[in-house]
Structure formats: structure tokens, C-alpha cells
């Protein structure tokens, strides 16, 4: 039996939507993209959402929207994928990297608070695996340091403390204390990449909380300008009779979502509740069968959080990196695809070259060394889940016998 790690779950619902888009003659940004934006905003409990071609673009456009750039600092976790931090570098700001708390995949919030300086304009927590961060603690930290916040002109003036921009790439459909992720942080970026719970093949979205001093419609229009070369009319508007005229207000970027991609998302949206429920079932099945002294799973549910169940992160308690790596090989021999989420950023060449040293992030290193991500996707049958569980025990035993 072969178990893939994260194949896209595409059904006739998505195919029908894409065919409809193709037959309509409208395949770039148009009515389906606008419809998906409305549905994303509804699920996230926000007034507006802007769909773009990736979560990375969403995060970068958010930073540009806020005027964050050279001379500014943005606090980020060491334990995440590069897409959390590369946009900070793209806009010329300085990433300030913080270790995770001991035994956790989330930032050490005390260390995060201590890292806030007069140059800090934002913090970017990560809802890793689809599990919401401790937002009460995050907001308490930025409020405690509000005297250090010095806003520049523009949208920064709408805040009296540094801005919370969540990397919610994994967390579409999650909630924190009953509030949907997407309207918890000040801004939230989502990924709709092919491996995500909810996919548009490539794509993402930015949402934000309404607040005094922020005109939601103006924010949306600015994001449209950013994503379409600074052109004052998108193609849909220009197609109206006599409406060819346009202007380019600044030499901006090209990162819009197309209707073909949005069509996939509309198909996904029509059955997303069922997709989430299936992921939750699989997580419970894994935990019931495997959790214990040898295996520690990322906790996805309690009275405060409901995860999107994006990743099944497991730690092989007390084991080494060599044990973990051999375990993944043994699972692959049984045609079960596993993964690792993530190699801490200070271990990567790009961030070593920026001066980061993994020796300064011991908790992130400890999390990484024995973490393994089990396959978790909605193409898996109950038999496949049971097979992974059986293979887990066999592979673990073989690794112990090998003495690694």
C-alpha cells in the first residue's frame, strides 16, 4: 500500500468550476476571484479579503501596505519556513529571530516581548501545523511595550503598538477562542498552495481586522494596485463598455490570483467543512493509537483552539536526528511518505549568511532533531491510516534494533 504525504484532494466539484471558468472566456483575475474573496472573508469573519498568487506575496504586500521597510525591525520565529521571513528581507526590514519555547513549536513569548525595541514595527507569529498561537499572550506583549512604538506616516498611525501579522499559511479554517483565524491578528496571510488543506494550486489571501483609522475598502484597493503593476483598473473593469482608460500610479508588482485558480478554490470551499472534519478524525486516530512515552504529538484541540489540522507533527521522544532520519527511510521502504517540519531557519545558508547561528536557538534545534510529520490528507482511507500506524511500530522497532 502506498501512502502519499499531501496529494491535492480534487473532485468533480473543482473540475466543474475550472471548466466553467475556461468556457466563460475569463481566465485571469475576474468574477471567480472576487467570489472567492467574498467566501474567504466570510469564513474568516472579516469585511474584506484579497486573494493573491501566494501567501508569500500576501505577507510582503501587507508589509508594503504598512510602510515597513529599511530601518525597521520585524520579530519572527526561528522555527518556520523561509516564506515567513523572506518578505521581511524583500522590503528591506531587519528580521529579529526569536527561539521557540522549550518543547514548543511556537515562539517563546517572553523572549518575543524582550526583543521589542523602538525599531520594532511588527511581530509575525506562525500558526504552525494549523494550530493557533497564544494570541492573548502575543497581544499582551505588544501592549506592554506600546511606549516603544513609533509609527511612521500612513497605516502605522492607526496602531498604538507594534502590529501583529500572522503567518496563517497552515490555518485556514482554524479558530482561537471561538474567533476565526483571519480576524484574530491585525493581519493574516493564508496559503492555498497545492499541499495545503485548501488549495487553489498556487495562491493565497490576506485578511485584516477592521479598526478605527483603517478604511477597509481603501486597503483593498491599495492591495489591488500592488498586485497589478499599480494599474488603476483591473482587466475586469476595463472590459466594461467605454472603460478602456487607465493609469499606472506607481511601478508596483504582479502577484494577482487568476480566475482559473480561484475556480479550484470555489470547488474546495463547497466541501471544506467535510475536509476539515476528516483531517480531525485522522489526527485523533493517530493520537489514540500512537501517543505515549515514545511519541509526542502536536496538540490540535482544547477549549481555546480549534486547529485546521494541517500537519501531524510528532516527536520521537528522546531520540536523535540519526534515529529520526533512519525512521523516515524505514517508512519510505514501506511506501509511506513522511516529512520534517521544519529545519530551523538559522540552519539554512540564506540565514547563516545574514548572521544567524543555530547555537543561539537551542530549543528550535531540539524540536527539529526528532520531529517527523506523518502523512495527513483527505485522500487517505481508514485502511491507509491503519497501515501508517502499523508501519510506524515496525519502523520504530527496526531503528531501535539498529542502535542509532
C-alpha positions as CSV (number, residue, x, y, z in Angstrom):
1,X,0.0,0.0,0.0
2,X,1.3,3.4,-0.9
3,X,0.5,6.5,1.2
4,X,1.5,9.8,-0.2
5,X,2.2,12.7,2.1
6,X,-0.1,15.5,0.9
7,X,-1.7,14.9,-2.5
8,X,-4.3,17.5,-3.6
9,X,-7.9,16.4,-3.0
10,X,-9.5,17.3,-6.3
11,X,-13.0,16.2,-7.2
12,X,-15.6,16.9,-9.8
13,X,-16.7,20.0,-7.9
14,X,-13.3,21.7,-8.6
15,X,-13.2,20.4,-12.1
16,X,-16.6,21.8,-12.9
17,X,-15.7,25.2,-11.6
18,X,-12.5,25.3,-13.6
19,X,-14.3,24.2,-16.8
20,X,-16.9,26.9,-16.2
21,X,-14.1,29.4,-15.9
22,X,-12.4,28.2,-19.1
23,X,-15.6,28.2,-21.1
24,X,-16.5,31.7,-19.8
25,X,-13.6,33.2,-21.6
26,X,-12.5,34.9,-18.4
27,X,-9.4,33.1,-17.0
28,X,-7.4,35.8,-15.3
29,X,-8.5,37.9,-12.3
30,X,-12.2,38.3,-12.6
31,X,-15.6,37.3,-11.2
32,X,-14.5,34.0,-9.7
33,X,-11.6,35.6,-7.9
34,X,-14.0,38.2,-6.5
35,X,-16.4,35.5,-5.4
36,X,-13.6,33.5,-3.7
37,X,-12.6,36.7,-1.9
38,X,-16.1,37.1,-0.5
39,X,-16.1,33.5,0.7
40,X,-12.7,33.8,2.3
41,X,-13.8,36.9,4.1
42,X,-17.0,35.2,5.3
43,X,-15.2,32.2,6.6
44,X,-12.6,34.4,8.4
45,X,-15.2,36.8,9.8
46,X,-13.7,39.9,8.1
47,X,-15.2,42.6,5.9
48,X,-12.7,42.1,3.1
49,X,-10.1,39.6,1.8
50,X,-7.6,39.9,-1.0
51,X,-6.6,36.8,-3.0
52,X,-3.1,36.8,-4.4
53,X,-0.8,34.3,-6.1
54,X,0.8,33.1,-2.8
55,X,0.9,33.6,0.9
56,X,4.4,35.0,0.5
57,X,3.0,37.7,-1.7
58,X,0.2,38.3,0.8
59,X,2.7,38.8,3.6
60,X,5.0,41.0,1.5
61,X,2.1,43.2,0.3
62,X,1.0,43.5,3.9
63,X,4.4,44.8,4.9
64,X,4.5,47.2,2.0
65,X,0.9,48.4,2.8
66,X,2.1,49.2,6.3
67,X,5.1,51.1,5.1
68,X,7.5,48.7,6.9
69,X,11.0,48.8,5.3
70,X,14.6,49.9,5.8
71,X,15.4,50.8,9.4
72,X,12.5,48.8,10.8
73,X,12.6,45.5,12.7
74,X,10.2,42.6,12.5
75,X,10.2,39.9,15.1
76,X,10.0,36.3,13.6
77,X,10.3,32.8,14.9
78,X,13.4,30.6,14.2
79,X,11.2,27.6,13.7
80,X,9.3,28.1,10.5
81,X,9.6,28.0,6.7
82,X,11.5,30.7,4.9
83,X,8.3,32.2,3.5
84,X,7.7,33.7,6.9
85,X,10.9,35.7,6.9
86,X,11.9,36.3,3.2
87,X,9.2,39.0,2.7
88,X,10.8,40.9,5.6
89,X,14.0,40.8,3.7
90,X,12.3,41.7,0.5
91,X,11.1,45.1,1.9
92,X,14.5,45.9,3.4
93,X,13.5,45.5,7.0
94,X,15.6,43.6,9.6
95,X,14.3,40.2,10.8
96,X,14.8,39.7,14.5
97,X,14.7,36.0,15.1
98,X,13.4,34.5,18.4
99,X,13.7,31.0,19.7
100,X,10.7,28.8,20.4
101,X,9.8,28.0,24.0
102,X,11.2,24.7,25.4
103,X,9.2,21.8,24.0
104,X,7.1,24.0,21.8
105,X,6.8,24.9,18.1
106,X,5.7,28.5,18.9
107,X,7.8,31.5,19.8
108,X,9.0,32.0,23.3
109,X,6.6,34.8,24.0
110,X,8.7,36.2,26.9
111,X,11.7,36.4,24.6
112,X,9.5,38.0,21.9
113,X,8.4,40.7,24.3
114,X,12.0,41.3,25.4
115,X,13.0,41.6,21.7
116,X,10.6,44.6,21.1
117,X,12.6,47.8,20.6
118,X,11.9,51.3,19.3
119,X,12.6,50.0,15.8
120,X,10.1,47.1,16.0
121,X,7.1,47.7,13.8
122,X,5.6,44.2,13.7
123,X,5.7,40.7,15.0
124,X,5.0,37.7,12.8
125,X,3.8,34.6,14.8
126,X,3.2,31.4,12.9
127,X,0.1,29.1,13.3
128,X,2.3,26.1,12.7
129,X,0.5,23.0,11.6
130,X,-2.8,24.8,11.7
131,X,-2.7,25.4,15.5
132,X,-3.4,29.0,16.5
133,X,-0.8,30.8,18.6
134,X,-1.5,32.1,22.1
135,X,-2.8,35.4,20.9
136,X,-3.7,36.7,24.3
137,X,-0.1,36.4,25.3
138,X,1.1,38.0,22.0
139,X,-1.2,41.0,22.3
140,X,-0.3,41.4,26.0
141,X,3.4,41.5,25.0
142,X,2.9,44.2,22.3
143,X,0.6,46.2,24.6
144,X,3.3,46.0,27.4
145,X,5.8,47.6,25.0
146,X,3.5,50.2,23.4
147,X,5.6,53.1,24.7
148,X,8.4,51.9,22.3
149,X,6.2,52.0,19.2
150,X,7.0,55.0,16.9
151,X,4.7,54.8,13.9
152,X,5.6,56.3,10.5
153,X,3.1,58.1,8.4
154,X,0.3,56.1,6.8
155,X,-1.4,53.0,8.2
156,X,1.1,52.6,11.0
157,X,-0.7,55.6,12.6
158,X,-3.8,53.5,13.1
159,X,-1.9,51.5,15.7
160,X,-0.6,52.5,19.1
161,X,1.6,49.4,19.5
162,X,3.6,47.2,17.1
163,X,1.4,45.3,14.6
164,X,0.6,41.6,14.8
165,X,0.8,40.0,11.3
166,X,0.1,36.3,11.5
167,X,1.6,33.8,9.1
168,X,-1.6,31.7,9.0
169,X,-0.4,29.7,5.9
170,X,-1.5,26.5,7.6
171,X,-4.5,27.8,9.5
172,X,-7.4,28.5,7.1
173,X,-10.5,27.3,9.0
174,X,-8.9,27.3,12.4
175,X,-10.2,29.3,15.3
176,X,-8.9,30.9,18.6
177,X,-11.4,31.2,21.5
178,X,-14.3,31.0,19.0
179,X,-12.9,33.6,16.7
180,X,-11.8,32.5,13.2
181,X,-8.2,32.8,12.4
182,X,-8.1,35.7,9.9
183,X,-9.8,38.1,12.3
184,X,-7.7,37.4,15.4
185,X,-4.5,39.1,14.4
186,X,-4.3,42.6,12.9
187,X,-3.4,41.0,9.5
188,X,-3.3,37.3,8.5
189,X,-1.8,35.7,5.4
190,X,-3.1,32.3,4.2
191,X,-1.6,29.8,1.7
192,X,-3.6,27.9,-0.8
193,X,-0.6,26.1,-2.2
194,X,-1.1,22.6,-3.7
195,X,-0.1,20.8,-0.4
196,X,-2.4,22.9,1.8
197,X,-5.8,21.8,3.3
198,X,-7.5,24.2,1.0
199,X,-5.9,24.7,-2.4
200,X,-6.1,26.8,-5.5
201,X,-2.9,25.0,-6.9
202,X,-0.9,28.2,-6.2
203,X,-2.4,31.1,-4.3
204,X,-3.0,32.8,-1.0
205,X,-5.0,35.5,0.7
206,X,-4.6,38.4,3.1
207,X,-7.3,39.3,5.6
208,X,-7.3,42.1,8.3
209,X,-9.4,43.2,11.3
210,X,-11.4,46.3,10.9
211,X,-10.3,49.1,13.2
212,X,-10.6,52.8,13.6
213,X,-8.2,54.6,11.3
214,X,-8.3,51.9,8.7
215,X,-10.6,52.1,5.7
216,X,-11.2,48.5,4.6
217,X,-12.1,49.5,1.0
218,X,-9.1,51.7,0.7
219,X,-6.8,48.9,2.0
220,X,-8.3,46.5,-0.6
221,X,-7.9,49.0,-3.4
222,X,-4.2,49.5,-2.4
223,X,-3.6,45.8,-2.4
224,X,-5.2,45.6,-5.9
225,X,-2.7,48.3,-7.1
226,X,0.2,46.4,-5.5
227,X,-0.8,43.2,-7.2
228,X,-1.5,44.6,-10.7
229,X,1.5,46.8,-11.6
230,X,-0.1,49.8,-10.0
231,X,-2.7,49.9,-12.7
232,X,-5.8,51.9,-11.7
233,X,-8.2,49.5,-13.3
234,X,-8.1,45.7,-13.4
235,X,-8.9,43.8,-16.6
236,X,-12.5,43.2,-15.4
237,X,-13.2,46.9,-15.0
238,X,-11.5,47.7,-18.3
239,X,-13.8,45.3,-20.2
240,X,-16.9,47.4,-19.4
241,X,-18.1,49.4,-22.4
242,X,-16.1,52.5,-23.0
243,X,-13.9,51.8,-19.9
244,X,-10.5,51.3,-21.5
245,X,-8.8,54.3,-19.9
246,X,-6.5,53.6,-17.1
247,X,-3.4,55.0,-15.2
248,X,-0.4,53.4,-13.5
249,X,0.0,55.1,-10.2
250,X,3.4,53.6,-9.3
251,X,5.7,50.8,-10.6
252,X,4.3,48.1,-8.3
253,X,4.2,44.3,-8.5
254,X,2.4,41.4,-10.3
255,X,1.0,38.9,-7.9
256,X,-2.7,38.6,-8.6
257,X,-4.8,35.4,-8.4
258,X,-6.4,34.2,-11.6
259,X,-10.0,33.0,-12.1
260,X,-8.8,29.5,-13.1
261,X,-7.1,29.2,-9.7
262,X,-10.0,30.8,-7.9
263,X,-12.3,28.3,-9.5
264,X,-10.4,25.4,-7.8
265,X,-10.8,27.3,-4.5
266,X,-14.6,27.7,-5.0
267,X,-14.9,23.9,-5.5
268,X,-12.8,23.4,-2.4
269,X,-14.9,25.9,-0.4
270,X,-18.1,24.0,-1.2
271,X,-16.9,21.0,0.8
272,X,-14.3,22.5,3.1
273,X,-16.2,21.6,6.3
274,X,-16.1,17.9,5.4
275,X,-12.4,18.1,4.5
276,X,-11.6,19.7,7.9
277,X,-13.7,17.1,9.7
278,X,-11.8,14.2,8.0
279,X,-8.4,15.7,9.0
280,X,-9.6,15.9,12.6
281,X,-10.7,12.2,12.5
282,X,-7.3,11.2,11.2
283,X,-5.4,13.2,13.9
284,X,-7.5,11.5,16.6
285,X,-6.9,8.1,15.1
286,X,-3.1,8.7,15.1
287,X,-3.1,10.1,18.6
288,X,-5.2,7.3,20.1
289,X,-3.0,4.6,18.5
290,X,0.5,6.1,18.9
291,X,0.7,8.8,21.6
292,X,2.6,7.9,24.7
293,X,6.0,7.8,26.2
294,X,7.7,7.3,22.8
295,X,5.7,9.7,20.7
296,X,4.6,13.3,21.4
297,X,2.1,14.8,19.0
298,X,1.4,18.5,18.4
299,X,-1.8,19.3,20.3
300,X,-4.5,20.4,17.9
301,X,-7.6,20.9,20.1
302,X,-8.6,22.3,23.5
303,X,-11.2,24.7,24.9
304,X,-9.4,27.7,23.4
305,X,-8.2,26.4,20.0
306,X,-9.6,24.5,17.0
307,X,-6.8,23.6,14.6
308,X,-7.2,23.3,10.8
309,X,-5.4,20.0,11.2
310,X,-2.9,20.8,8.5
311,X,0.1,18.8,9.7
312,X,0.6,15.8,12.0
313,X,3.8,16.8,13.8
314,X,5.2,14.0,16.0
315,X,8.4,14.0,18.1
316,X,10.2,10.7,18.7
317,X,10.8,11.4,22.4
318,X,14.4,11.1,23.5
319,X,15.7,10.1,20.0
320,X,18.4,11.6,17.9
321,X,18.4,13.1,14.5
322,X,20.1,10.0,13.1
323,X,17.2,7.9,14.6
324,X,14.6,10.2,13.0
325,X,16.3,10.2,9.6
326,X,16.5,6.4,9.6
327,X,12.9,6.1,10.7
328,X,11.8,8.2,7.7
329,X,13.9,5.9,5.5
330,X,12.2,2.8,7.0
331,X,8.8,4.3,6.5
332,X,9.7,5.1,2.9
333,X,10.7,1.5,2.3
334,X,7.1,0.6,3.2
335,X,5.9,3.3,0.8
336,X,4.8,5.7,3.5
337,X,5.9,9.2,2.8
338,X,6.9,11.2,5.9
339,X,8.4,14.7,6.1
340,X,10.1,17.1,8.6
341,X,8.6,20.5,9.6
342,X,10.8,22.4,9.7
343,X,14.6,22.8,9.6
344,X,15.1,25.9,11.7
345,X,16.0,29.0,9.7
346,X,19.4,29.5,11.3
347,X,20.5,26.1,9.8
348,X,19.9,27.3,6.2
349,X,22.5,29.0,4.2
350,X,20.4,32.1,3.4
351,X,20.0,32.9,7.1
352,X,23.5,31.8,8.1
353,X,24.7,34.4,5.6
354,X,22.6,37.0,7.5
355,X,24.5,36.2,10.7
356,X,22.1,33.8,12.4
357,X,23.6,30.9,14.3
358,X,21.6,27.8,15.4
359,X,23.7,27.7,18.6
360,X,21.6,30.7,19.7
361,X,18.4,28.8,19.2
362,X,18.7,25.6,21.2
363,X,15.0,25.0,21.7
364,X,14.3,25.2,17.9
365,X,17.2,22.7,17.3
366,X,15.9,20.3,19.9
367,X,12.4,20.4,18.3
368,X,13.8,19.7,14.9
369,X,16.2,16.9,15.8
370,X,13.5,14.3,16.4
371,X,10.4,15.7,14.7
372,X,8.7,13.7,12.0
373,X,5.5,14.6,10.2
374,X,3.2,11.7,9.4
375,X,1.0,11.8,6.2
376,X,-2.2,13.6,6.9
377,X,-4.5,14.3,4.0
378,X,-8.1,13.7,2.9
379,X,-7.3,11.2,0.2
380,X,-6.3,8.7,3.0
381,X,-8.8,5.9,3.7
382,X,-9.2,4.4,7.2
383,X,-7.1,1.4,5.9
384,X,-4.3,3.8,4.9
385,X,-4.3,5.4,8.4
386,X,-4.2,1.9,10.0
387,X,-1.3,1.0,7.6
388,X,0.7,4.0,8.6
389,X,0.2,3.2,12.3
390,X,1.3,-0.4,11.7
391,X,4.4,0.7,9.7
392,X,5.2,3.2,12.4
393,X,5.6,0.5,15.0
394,X,7.7,-1.7,12.6
395,X,10.0,1.1,11.5
396,X,10.5,2.3,15.1
397,X,11.5,-1.2,16.2
398,X,13.9,-1.5,13.4
399,X,15.6,1.8,14.2
400,X,15.9,0.7,17.9
401,X,17.4,-2.6,16.8
402,X,19.9,-0.7,14.6
403,X,21.2,1.1,17.7
404,X,21.0,4.6,16.3
